Amino acid sequence: MQVGILNQIKNPEQITLQVLKVLSAARHAGVRVLFSRHLSLPKELMGMSQFRMAMTWQRTDSPEQVKPWFLRDDPSFQIIPELAPRPTEGVFDKLTMSAFEGTWLDFALRDCGVNAFIIVRRSDRDRDRTDSAPRSRFRIHSGTHHGCLRLWQ
């Protein structure tokens, strides 16, 4: 989880503890761990898709009012220290809502022969954009339960 996302959610301490439990279990089991980070481009580099996404998330009708939330060198871009990735774990940055299509994650998983995995996420919505991934070649297990993360088996 990124600092900038943790600042936007309810019960961040509780959510962090739940994610840490799942992360610790994965590490203990020797499971490959990959982190994704949202990356914003500076306004000077944003295209139509980036502006539309930012305007939606920031609830504005004007591109002039958009403020990039996850610039590369901004503290909000970083993964929270409690979940700090290890040198043996992957971290990838994404510009799109999908963590799969058009990212190096697809290549990395395909190269390792991985075609099923578990997504750990936090969402206040019944469904978020992560769930669009089943269109891809992967079998995905994903879920949230009343704001608390749950590992699907």
Backbone as a printed PyTorch tensor [residue, N CA C, xyz], in Angstrom:
tensor([[[  0.8420,  -1.1770,   0.0000],
         [  0.0000,   0.0000,   0.0000],
         [  0.8840,   1.2350,   0.0000]],

        [[  0.4600,   2.1880,  -0.7680],
         [  1.2120,   3.4290,  -0.8570],
         [  0.7810,   4.4090,   0.2250]],

        [[  1.7170,   5.2450,   0.6410],
         [  1.4450,   6.2540,   1.6510],
         [  0.2270,   7.0960,   1.2460]],

        [[  0.1610,   7.5080,  -0.0100],
         [ -0.9280,   8.3560,  -0.4810],
         [ -2.2870,   7.6790,  -0.4850]],

        [[ -2.3080,   6.3700,  -0.5750],
         [ -3.5790,   5.6400,  -0.5170],
         [ -3.9750,   5.4180,   0.9340]],

        [[ -3.0280,   5.0650,   1.7660],
         [ -3.3120,   4.8320,   3.1790],
         [ -3.9190,   6.0770,   3.8160]],

        [[ -3.4860,   7.2500,   3.3790],
         [ -4.0150,   8.5060,   3.9150],
         [ -5.4680,   8.7450,   3.5350]],

        [[ -6.0020,   7.9950,   2.5770],
         [ -7.3620,   8.2160,   2.0870],
         [ -8.3890,   7.2190,   2.6300]],

        [[ -7.9510,   6.2240,   3.3880],
         [ -8.8750,   5.1590,   3.7850],
         [ -9.2240,   5.2110,   5.2700]],

        [[-10.3610,   4.6080,   5.5980],
         [-10.7860,   4.4840,   6.9890],
         [ -9.9970,   3.3520,   7.6380]],

        [[ -9.7470,   3.4680,   8.9070],
         [ -9.0710,   2.4200,   9.6930],
         [ -7.7410,   1.9870,   9.0940]],

        [[ -6.8420,   2.9210,   8.7900],
         [ -5.5930,   2.5280,   8.1300],
         [ -4.7290,   1.5770,   8.9670]],

        [[ -4.7610,   1.7180,  10.2870],
         [ -3.9510,   0.8290,  11.1360],
         [ -4.4630,  -0.6060,  11.0570]],

        [[ -5.7840,  -0.7600,  11.1150],
         [ -6.3870,  -2.0920,  11.0410],
         [ -6.1050,  -2.7370,   9.6840]],

        [[ -6.2540,  -1.9740,   8.6310],
         [ -6.0030,  -2.4890,   7.2810],
         [ -4.5410,  -2.8810,   7.1360]],

        [[ -3.6430,  -2.0430,   7.6360],
         [ -2.2100,  -2.3430,   7.5490],
         [ -1.8950,  -3.6510,   8.2670]],

        [[ -2.4730,  -3.8610,   9.4480],
         [ -2.2380,  -5.1120,  10.1880],
         [ -2.7370,  -6.3250,   9.4170]],

        [[ -3.8980,  -6.2040,   8.7770],
         [ -4.4380,  -7.3130,   7.9940],
         [ -3.5330,  -7.6230,   6.7960]],

        [[ -3.0970,  -6.5890,   6.1100],
         [ -2.2110,  -6.8030,   4.9590],
         [ -0.8920,  -7.4040,   5.4190]],

        [[ -0.3780,  -6.9350,   6.5370],
         [  0.8790,  -7.4640,   7.0650],
         [  0.7580,  -8.9470,   7.4130]],

        [[ -0.4040,  -9.3720,   7.9150],
         [ -0.6150, -10.7970,   8.2000],
         [ -0.5040, -11.6280,   6.9230]],

        [[ -1.1720, -11.1660,   5.8760],
         [ -1.1400, -11.9040,   4.6080],
         [  0.2690, -11.8740,   4.0140]],

        [[  0.9090, -10.7180,   4.0540],
         [  2.2630, -10.5900,   3.5250],
         [  3.2360, -11.4890,   4.2890]],

        [[  3.1310, -11.5070,   5.6020],
         [  4.0070, -12.3650,   6.4210],
         [  3.7910, -13.8370,   6.0950]],

        [[  2.5420, -14.2400,   5.9240],
         [  2.2460, -15.6340,   5.5850],
         [  2.8280, -15.9880,   4.2190]],

        [[  2.6910, -15.0860,   3.2570],
         [  3.2400, -15.3390,   1.9210],
         [  4.7560, -15.4550,   1.9750]],

        [[  5.3780, -14.5470,   2.6970],
         [  6.8440, -14.5990,   2.8250],
         [  7.2840, -15.8900,   3.5150]],

        [[  6.5950, -16.2650,   4.5810],
         [  6.9390, -17.4830,   5.3150],
         [  6.7930, -18.7240,   4.4270]],

        [[  5.8000, -18.7140,   3.5500],
         [  5.5530, -19.8580,   2.6620],
         [  6.4540, -19.8500,   1.4290]],

        [[  7.2330, -18.7820,   1.2640],
         [  8.1160, -18.7070,   0.1020],
         [  7.3990, -18.3480,  -1.1920]],

        [[  6.2430, -17.7200,  -1.0680],
         [  5.4680, -17.3110,  -2.2380],
         [  6.0940, -16.0580,  -2.8550]],

        [[  6.0920, -15.9800,  -4.1670],
         [  6.5700, -14.7600,  -4.8290],
         [  5.6980, -13.5880,  -4.4110]],

        [[  6.3230, -12.4640,  -4.0770],
         [  5.5870, -11.2740,  -3.6590],
         [  5.9170, -10.1390,  -4.6210]],

        [[  4.8490,  -9.5320,  -5.1370],
         [  4.9960,  -8.3990,  -6.0510],
         [  4.1090,  -7.2620,  -5.5610]],

        [[  4.6370,  -6.0680,  -5.5550],
         [  3.8910,  -4.8800,  -5.1510],
         [  3.6190,  -4.0400,  -6.3870]],

        [[  2.4470,  -3.4080,  -6.4380],
         [  2.1790,  -2.4520,  -7.5080],
         [  1.9980,  -1.0730,  -6.8880]],

        [[  2.4390,  -0.0710,  -7.6270],
         [  2.2710,   1.3110,  -7.1780],
         [  1.6000,   2.1110,  -8.2910]],

        [[  0.6370,   2.9450,  -7.8940],
         [  0.0540,   3.8950,  -8.8390],
         [  1.0960,   4.9710,  -9.0990]],

        [[  1.2590,   5.3350, -10.3510],
         [  2.1910,   6.3910, -10.7400],
         [  1.4230,   7.4460, -11.5130]],

        [[  1.5800,   8.6970, -11.1180],
         [  0.9910,   9.8100, -11.8630],
         [  2.0870,  10.4770, -12.6750]],

        [[  1.7310,  10.8890, -13.8630],
         [  2.6540,  11.6940, -14.6570],
         [  2.4760,  13.1610, -14.2800]],

        [[  3.5310,  13.9600, -14.4510],
         [  3.3410,  15.4070, -14.2840],
         [  2.2880,  15.8810, -15.2850]],

        [[  1.5720,  16.9240, -14.9550],
         [  0.4970,  17.4110, -15.8260],
         [  1.0010,  17.6840, -17.2470]],

        [[  2.2390,  18.1080, -17.3540],
         [  2.8030,  18.4140, -18.6760],
         [  2.9040,  17.1720, -19.5660]],

        [[  2.9010,  15.9860, -18.9620],
         [  3.0270,  14.7360, -19.7210],
         [  1.7230,  13.9520, -19.7930]],

        [[  0.7020,  14.3910, -19.0680],
         [ -0.5670,  13.6570, -19.0520],
         [ -1.2680,  13.7340, -20.3980]],

        [[ -1.8590,  12.6220, -20.7590],
         [ -2.7030,  12.5640, -21.9390],
         [ -4.1600,  12.5060, -21.5150]],

        [[ -5.0190,  12.2610, -22.4710],
         [ -6.4590,  12.2780, -22.2180],
         [ -6.8620,  11.2410, -21.1670]],

        [[ -6.3330,  10.0420, -21.2790],
         [ -6.6940,   8.9810, -20.3410],
         [ -6.2790,   9.3410, -18.9170]],

        [[ -5.0620,   9.8490, -18.7580],
         [ -4.5840,  10.2360, -17.4270],
         [ -5.4350,  11.3560, -16.8350]],

        [[ -5.7620,  12.3550, -17.6600],
         [ -6.5930,  13.4610, -17.1700],
         [ -7.9850,  12.9680, -16.7790]],

        [[ -8.5740,  12.1320, -17.5990],
         [ -9.9130,  11.6320, -17.2840],
         [ -9.9230,  10.8480, -15.9830]],

        [[ -8.9290,   9.9800, -15.8130],
         [ -8.8540,   9.1960, -14.5920],
         [ -8.6530,  10.1150, -13.3860]],

        [[ -7.7400,  11.0700, -13.4810],
         [ -7.4810,  11.9880, -12.3710],
         [ -8.7080,  12.8420, -12.0650]],

        [[ -9.3920,  13.3070, -13.0970],
         [-10.5880,  14.1270, -12.8830],
         [-11.6790,  13.3250, -12.1860]],

        [[-11.8190,  12.0590, -12.5350],
         [-12.8120,  11.2020, -11.8920],
         [-12.4670,  10.9940, -10.4210]],

        [[-11.2300,  10.6060, -10.1440],
         [-10.8160,  10.3380,  -8.7730],
         [-10.8570,  11.5920,  -7.9140]],

        [[-10.5450,  12.7340,  -8.5130],
         [-10.4870,  13.9790,  -7.7480],
         [-11.8000,  14.7590,  -7.7960]],

        [[-12.7790,  14.1830,  -8.4590],
         [-14.1210,  14.7670,  -8.5460],
         [-14.0950,  16.2260,  -9.0130]],

        [[-13.4790,  16.4170, -10.1650],
         [-13.4380,  17.7360, -10.7760],
         [-13.8160,  17.6300, -12.2450]],

        [[-14.3270,  18.6890, -12.7970],
         [-14.6830,  18.7220, -14.2190],
         [-13.6370,  19.4580, -15.0410]],

        [[-12.5990,  19.9420, -14.3880],
         [-11.6250,  20.7850, -15.0670],
         [-10.2200,  20.1800, -15.0170]],

        [[ -9.5830,  19.9840, -16.1680],
         [ -8.1970,  19.4970, -16.1770],
         [ -7.2440,  20.4500, -15.4500]],

        [[ -7.5710,  21.7390, -15.4230],
         [ -6.7150,  22.7150, -14.7340],
         [ -6.6740,  22.4760, -13.2240]],

        [[ -7.7280,  21.8550, -12.6790],
         [ -7.7920,  21.6110, -11.2410],
         [ -7.1550,  20.2810, -10.8220]],

        [[ -6.7350,  19.4890, -11.7770],
         [ -6.1150,  18.1920, -11.4720],
         [ -4.7640,  18.3990, -10.8000]],

        [[ -4.5450,  17.6140,  -9.7510],
         [ -3.2560,  17.6140,  -9.0550],
         [ -2.7330,  16.1850,  -9.0870]],

        [[ -1.6040,  15.9330,  -9.7360],
         [ -1.0660,  14.5700,  -9.7510],
         [ -0.7850,  14.0980,  -8.3170]],

        [[ -1.3970,  12.9700,  -7.9420],
         [ -1.2910,  12.4690,  -6.5740],
         [ -0.0610,  11.6080,  -6.3220]],

        [[  0.4120,  10.9150,  -7.3340],
         [  1.4650,   9.9150,  -7.1230],
         [  2.6630,  10.1730,  -8.0220]],

        [[  3.2480,  11.3400,  -7.8780],
         [  4.4560,  11.6470,  -8.6510],
         [  5.6180,  10.8230,  -8.1150]],

        [[  6.5260,  10.4630,  -8.9940],
         [  7.6230,   9.5400,  -8.6830],
         [  8.3960,   9.9000,  -7.4130]],

        [[  8.7160,  11.1520,  -7.1890],
         [  9.5460,  11.5300,  -6.0400],
         [  8.7460,  12.0140,  -4.8390]],

        [[  7.4260,  11.9280,  -4.9020],
         [  6.5770,  12.3920,  -3.8160],
         [  6.4730,  11.3130,  -2.7390]],

        [[  6.4640,  11.6880,  -1.4690],
         [  6.3160,  10.6830,  -0.4010],
         [  5.0520,   9.8270,  -0.5500]],

        [[  3.9850,  10.3720,  -1.1270],
         [  2.7440,   9.6160,  -1.2840],
         [  2.9010,   8.4250,  -2.2240]],

        [[  3.9250,   8.4430,  -3.0520],
         [  4.1870,   7.3800,  -4.0280],
         [  4.7900,   6.1310,  -3.3740]],

        [[  5.4380,   6.2970,  -2.2460],
         [  6.1830,   5.2110,  -1.6090],
         [  5.2590,   4.1890,  -0.9400]],

        [[  5.7250,   2.9570,  -0.8610],
         [  5.0230,   1.9120,  -0.1120],
         [  5.2700,   2.1780,   1.3710]],

        [[  4.2400,   1.9730,   2.1870],
         [  4.3780,   2.2820,   3.6130],
         [  5.4940,   1.4420,   4.2300]],

        [[  6.2340,   2.0100,   5.1780],
         [  7.3890,   1.3130,   5.7580],
         [  7.0560,  -0.0400,   6.3820]],

        [[  5.8650,  -0.1880,   6.9560],
         [  5.4920,  -1.4570,   7.6100],
         [  5.4660,  -2.6200,   6.6200]],

        [[  5.2680,  -2.3240,   5.3500],
         [  5.1900,  -3.3630,   4.3220],
         [  6.3710,  -3.3100,   3.3620]],

        [[  7.4360,  -2.6850,   3.7720],
         [  8.5750,  -2.4460,   2.8790],
         [  8.9730,  -3.7030,   2.1040]],

        [[  9.0290,  -3.5870,   0.7900],
         [  9.4520,  -4.7270,  -0.0320],
         [ 10.8950,  -5.1330,   0.2750]],

        [[ 11.1170,  -6.4090,   0.2250],
         [ 12.4670,  -6.9510,   0.4090],
         [ 13.2020,  -6.9360,  -0.9300]],

        [[ 14.5140,  -7.0570,  -0.8920],
         [ 15.2700,  -7.0710,  -2.1550],
         [ 14.8650,  -8.1990,  -3.0980]],

        [[ 14.2800,  -9.2660,  -2.5570],
         [ 13.8680, -10.4040,  -3.3790],
         [ 12.4440, -10.2760,  -3.9020]],

        [[ 11.7910,  -9.1690,  -3.6240],
         [ 10.4060,  -8.9520,  -4.0460],
         [ 10.3450,  -7.8840,  -5.1340]],

        [[  9.3370,  -8.0040,  -5.9910],
         [  9.2000,  -7.0690,  -7.1050],
         [  8.3080,  -5.8900,  -6.7700]],

        [[  8.6550,  -4.7470,  -7.3250],
         [  7.8340,  -3.5400,  -7.2090],
         [  7.6810,  -2.9960,  -8.6170]],

        [[  6.4370,  -2.8140,  -9.0620],
         [  6.2420,  -2.2430, -10.3860],
         [  5.2810,  -1.0780, -10.3160]],

        [[  5.5260,  -0.1380, -11.1840],
         [  4.7240,   1.0820, -11.2370],
         [  3.8020,   1.0080, -12.4350]],

        [[  2.6020,   1.5340, -12.2600],
         [  1.6200,   1.4600, -13.3380],
         [  0.9220,   2.7950, -13.5260]],

        [[  0.6470,   3.1150, -14.7700],
         [ -0.0920,   4.3290, -15.1100],
         [ -1.5730,   4.0480, -15.3050]],

        [[ -1.8970,   2.8160, -15.5840],
         [ -3.2770,   2.4340, -15.8880],
         [ -3.9670,   1.8820, -14.6480]],

        [[ -5.2780,   1.7240, -14.7230],
         [ -6.0010,   1.1160, -13.6120],
         [ -5.6910,  -0.3690, -13.5080]],

        [[ -5.4370,  -1.0140, -14.6290],
         [ -5.1240,  -2.4330, -14.6080],
         [ -3.6900,  -2.6460, -14.1280]],

        [[ -3.5340,  -3.5890, -13.2270],
         [ -2.1900,  -3.9620, -12.7830],
         [ -1.5870,  -5.0210, -13.7040]],

        [[ -2.3570,  -5.4790, -14.6970],
         [ -1.9330,  -6.5940, -15.5120],
         [ -1.6520,  -6.2020, -16.9530]],

        [[ -2.6930,  -5.7920, -17.6400],
         [ -2.5500,  -5.5000, -19.0630],
         [ -1.6590,  -4.2790, -19.2600]],

        [[ -0.6570,  -4.4260, -20.1100],
         [  0.2230,  -3.3090, -20.4260],
         [  1.2680,  -3.0130, -19.3630]],

        [[  1.5090,  -3.9470, -18.4270],
         [  2.5350,  -3.7340, -17.3990],
         [  3.5640,  -4.8550, -17.4820]],

        [[  4.6710,  -4.6700, -16.8040],
         [  5.6770,  -5.7360, -16.8050],
         [  5.2450,  -6.9060, -15.9360]],

        [[  4.2120,  -6.7340, -15.1250],
         [  3.7340,  -7.8410, -14.2990],
         [  3.2920,  -9.0170, -15.1560]],

        [[  2.5790,  -8.7380, -16.2400],
         [  2.1480,  -9.8060, -17.1400],
         [  3.3510, -10.5900, -17.6480]],

        [[  4.3750,  -9.8760, -18.0810],
         [  5.5800, -10.5430, -18.5700],
         [  6.2440, -11.3600, -17.4620]],

        [[  6.3990, -10.7680, -16.2730],
         [  7.0850, -11.4530, -15.1730],
         [  6.3580, -12.7350, -14.7670]],

        [[  5.0360, -12.6630, -14.6530],
         [  4.2790, -13.8550, -14.2640],
         [  4.3090, -14.9240, -15.3510]],

        [[  4.1610, -14.5010, -16.5830],
         [  4.2160, -15.4500, -17.6950],
         [  5.5840, -16.1330, -17.7430]],

        [[  6.6400, -15.3550, -17.5550],
         [  7.9990, -15.8890, -17.6070],
         [  8.2530, -16.9070, -16.4910]],

        [[  7.5840, -16.7410, -15.3540],
         [  7.7200, -17.6710, -14.2300],
         [  6.7420, -18.8410, -14.3240]],

        [[  5.8950, -18.8400, -15.3590],
         [  4.9230, -19.9110, -15.5140],
         [  3.7390, -19.7920, -14.5640]],

        [[  3.5140, -18.6160, -14.0260],
         [  2.4080, -18.3980, -13.0950],
         [  1.1520, -18.0690, -13.8980]],

        [[  0.0710, -18.8100, -13.6480],
         [ -1.1770, -18.4850, -14.3340],
         [ -2.3740, -18.4400, -13.3880]],

        [[ -2.1150, -18.4870, -12.0770],
         [ -3.1480, -18.2740, -11.0680],
         [ -2.4810, -17.6270,  -9.8620]],

        [[ -3.1630, -16.7010,  -9.2440],
         [ -2.5780, -16.0160,  -8.0990],
         [ -3.6580, -15.3730,  -7.2550]],

        [[ -3.2400, -14.8110,  -6.1210],
         [ -4.1420, -14.1620,  -5.1860],
         [ -3.8390, -12.6750,  -5.1780]],

        [[ -4.8900, -11.8750,  -5.2320],
         [ -4.7540, -10.4240,  -5.1240],
         [ -5.1740, -10.0270,  -3.7230]],

        [[ -4.3580,  -9.2390,  -3.0740],
         [ -4.7270,  -8.6860,  -1.7850],
         [ -4.9160,  -7.2020,  -1.9990]],

        [[ -6.1090,  -6.7300,  -1.7030],
         [ -6.4110,  -5.3210,  -1.9320],
         [ -7.3940,  -4.8450,  -0.8850]],

        [[ -7.5610,  -3.5650,  -0.8560],
         [ -8.5060,  -2.9490,   0.0630],
         [ -9.3960,  -2.0370,  -0.7550]],

        [[-10.7080,  -2.1410,  -0.5540],
         [-11.6200,  -1.3170,  -1.3260],
         [-12.8660,  -1.0350,  -0.5240]],

        [[-13.3780,   0.1880,  -0.6340],
         [-14.6600,   0.5270,  -0.0270],
         [-15.8020,   0.1820,  -0.9660]],

        [[-15.4610,  -0.1520,  -2.1890],
         [-16.4890,  -0.4500,  -3.1820],
         [-16.7080,  -1.9560,  -3.2520]],

        [[-17.8910,  -2.3630,  -3.6770],
         [-18.1730,  -3.7890,  -3.8430],
         [-17.3070,  -4.3760,  -4.9380]],

        [[-16.9420,  -3.5580,  -5.8840],
         [-16.1470,  -4.0210,  -7.0140],
         [-15.2540,  -2.8720,  -7.4140]],

        [[-14.0010,  -3.1460,  -7.6540],
         [-13.1460,  -2.0840,  -8.1510],
         [-12.4750,  -2.5270,  -9.4370]],

        [[-11.6570,  -1.6770, -10.0010],
         [-11.0820,  -1.9150, -11.3150],
         [-10.1390,  -3.1170, -11.3480]],

        [[ -9.6230,  -3.5230, -10.2100],
         [ -8.7620,  -4.7030, -10.1800],
         [ -9.5050,  -5.9180, -10.7100]],

        [[-10.8230,  -5.9470, -10.4780],
         [-11.6050,  -7.0940, -10.9000],
         [-11.7360,  -7.2060, -12.4160]],

        [[-11.2810,  -6.2200, -13.1680],
         [-11.3300,  -6.3160, -14.6270],
         [-10.2670,  -7.2780, -15.1480]],

        [[ -9.3360,  -7.6490, -14.2960],
         [ -8.2470,  -8.5200, -14.7160],
         [ -8.6820,  -9.8890, -15.2330]],

        [[ -9.8210, -10.4810, -14.7970],
         [-10.1750, -11.7860, -15.3270],
         [-10.3290, -11.8320, -16.8500]],

        [[-10.3870, -10.6940, -17.5110],
         [-10.3670, -10.6940, -18.9760],
         [ -9.0320, -11.2190, -19.4890]],

        [[ -8.0180, -11.1450, -18.6470],
         [ -6.6940, -11.5680, -19.0780],
         [ -6.5740, -13.0890, -18.9930]],

        [[ -5.3840, -13.5890, -19.1870],
         [ -5.1470, -15.0210, -19.2410],
         [ -5.0660, -15.6730, -17.8640]],

        [[ -5.1770, -14.9190, -16.7960],
         [ -4.9660, -15.4320, -15.4540],
         [ -6.2530, -15.8670, -14.7680]],

        [[ -6.1400, -16.8370, -13.8790],
         [ -7.2210, -17.1800, -12.9610],
         [ -6.8960, -16.4280, -11.6710]],

        [[ -7.8130, -15.5790, -11.2410],
         [ -7.5190, -14.6690, -10.1430],
         [ -8.4900, -14.8930,  -8.9960]],

        [[ -7.9620, -14.9200,  -7.7960],
         [ -8.7640, -15.0020,  -6.5850],
         [ -8.6200, -13.6650,  -5.8860]],

        [[ -9.7340, -12.9860,  -5.6470],
         [ -9.6700, -11.6480,  -5.0890],
         [-10.8660, -11.4140,  -4.2040]],

        [[-10.6730, -10.6640,  -3.1320],
         [-11.8290, -10.3350,  -2.3340],
         [-11.5270,  -9.4190,  -1.1770]],

        [[-12.5530,  -8.7420,  -0.7270],
         [-12.4730,  -7.9380,   0.4850],
         [-13.6930,  -8.2880,   1.3230]],

        [[-13.6220,  -8.0250,   2.6010],
         [-14.7480,  -8.3390,   3.4740],
         [-14.8780,  -7.2160,   4.4990]],

        [[-15.8740,  -6.3720,   4.3140],
         [-16.1470,  -5.2750,   5.2330],
         [-14.8920,  -4.4560,   5.5390]],

        [[-14.1080,  -4.1710,   4.5000],
         [-12.9140,  -3.3550,   4.6900],
         [-11.7230,  -4.1210,   5.2320]],

        [[-11.8920,  -5.3810,   5.5880],
         [-10.7820,  -6.1870,   6.0930],
         [-10.3640,  -7.1600,   4.9880]],

        [[ -9.0940,  -7.3050,   4.8240],
         [ -8.6110,  -8.1850,   3.7790],
         [ -8.7980,  -9.6380,   4.1450]],

        [[ -9.0530, -10.4370,   3.1600],
         [ -9.2660, -11.8630,   3.3780],
         [ -8.4870, -12.6130,   2.2910]],

        [[ -7.8080, -13.6260,   2.6750],
         [ -7.0650, -14.4480,   1.7220],
         [ -7.9840, -15.5610,   1.2330]],

        [[ -8.2390, -15.5780,  -0.0630],
         [ -9.0920, -16.6120,  -0.6470],
         [ -8.2770, -17.8580,  -0.8940]],

        [[ -8.8640, -18.9970,  -0.6040],
         [ -8.1550, -20.2520,  -0.8250],
         [ -8.8720, -21.0760,  -1.8690]]])
